[in-house]
């Protein structure tokens, strides 16, 4: 349908892959959003696992956007994931967010 095509063509940027961003990323992938950008400058730590549901113990030490990309592709291999392993700030906001239709702020600061 037209609605499904619009979701498939959507480009959504998620800022933060932590406690808020993890489930957001999973729901976007499950819904069939065509392109999901994931911005986070952190790595997965054991202290993240109880609340950052997209990660597992095998992800500890990995960059969060890269680890999340693997999980998204497991949920929906048709999603194009753009991992951005840096912090989102005023200095890079235009470059990072350019080309996305929607930005979801799931950051913790």
C-alpha positions, -999 to +999 in steps of 0.1 A: +000+000+000+009+037-002+015+039+035+039+010+036+058+025+007+062+057+025+075+039+056+099+020+034+112+052+018+115+070+052+150+080+065+151+083+103+181+094+124+182+082+160+205+102+182+216+079+210+216+041+211+211+038+249+182+031+271+158+052+250+173+047+216+176+009+218+139+002+217+132+030+193+157+015+168+141-019+172+106-006+166+117+014+136+133-017+121+103-039+128+080-013+113+100-014+081+115+021+080+138+019+050+169+038+064+178+042+100+208+063+110+222+056+144+244+082+161+263+074+193+299+079+203+299+053+230+308+016+232+287-012+247+295-018+284+283-045+307+265-019+328+243-011+297+229-045+292+200-044+317+184-014+301+198-011+266+178-040+251+193-040+216+226-052+230+238-085+244+269-097+262+287-105+230+285-068+221+305-055+250+334-033+238+318-027+204+308+007+191+271+011+198+260+020+163+279-009+148+265-034+173+229-020+168+233-023+131+239-061+134+207-065+155+186-044+131+198-065+102+187-096+121+153-082+127+148-068+092+175-074+066+158-049+042+167-019+064+196+002+054+215+011+086+238+041+087+260+037+118+277+070+129+301+064+157+305+099+170+287+123+193+260+145+179+267+181+186+263+216+171+295+212+152+284+182+131+246+184+133+240+196+098+264+171+082+251+142+103+213+150+100+214+160+063+194+136+042+172+123+070+135+131+071+131+127+109+154+131+138+146+113+171+165+126+201+171+096+223+202+111+239+207+113+277+220+148+278 
